[in-house]
């Protein structure tokens, strides 16, 4: 994959990791613009290539009464406004075949959720849009098995594909990142580490997913040290009141310090190479 294929992606000559970051779900225009403005300022300062992330809908919720979105096209139009306002590319996840063509009208990268990455028709629909496709590794899949998901995209004459690790299910209520998988998956496509989802604690008795945000920088540091090409982080200015995945998101106030430290580690790793 060529990162130059992603429109508006800046700082590609910095030799830094690239970042996919933003809220779990688009809750409204003001919150999306507020988060984007802050992250863009930080990533420009640190010369980090940046893609704004926001789900236009959440289809894989634990409970039927959980927040799923503000309306598909309304949320997608907000993602487009973020891109136009700040000059950055955007990524959103899709859950149904019909989502692919719809979302492709508004965003630059289509993301396949981890639970759905083996759904061939969904992966093919995303690939056929010609957009960059981000394949989240299933919590139930080995790193080696992601080769086949990547091949599905490339067999559609779309070479613009990346993989994102988001941890592996450990027991019923925890995730573990096996860092041995990063060099394995890098053989197939550029590889991203989803730091915040790797720290989820799913299947809680309340039906609301828990998390360990205190470990975000620890996992991210390990990812940089083991050679990930990019990082994925969900961030919010008020995680406690976020409508989705608040338990494992990074507070926006802490983002600059974390990214500053990670950039320093990346520079050291680059010198070792």
Secondary structure, DSSP 8 states (H G I E B T S, - for coil): --GGGSTT---GGG---EEEEE-SB---HHHHHHHHHHHHHHHHHHT--EEEE-BS-----SSTTS---S-HHHHHHHHHHHHHHHT-EEEEEE-SHHHHHHHHTT-SEEEE-GGGTT-HHHHHHHHHTTSEEEEE--TTS-TTTHHHHHHHHHTTT---EEEEE--EE-SSS-EE--THHHHHHHTTSEEEEETTGGGEE---TTSS-EE-GGGHHHHHHHHHHTT-SEEEEEEETTGGG-SSSGGG-EEGGGHHHHHHHHHHHHHHHHHH-
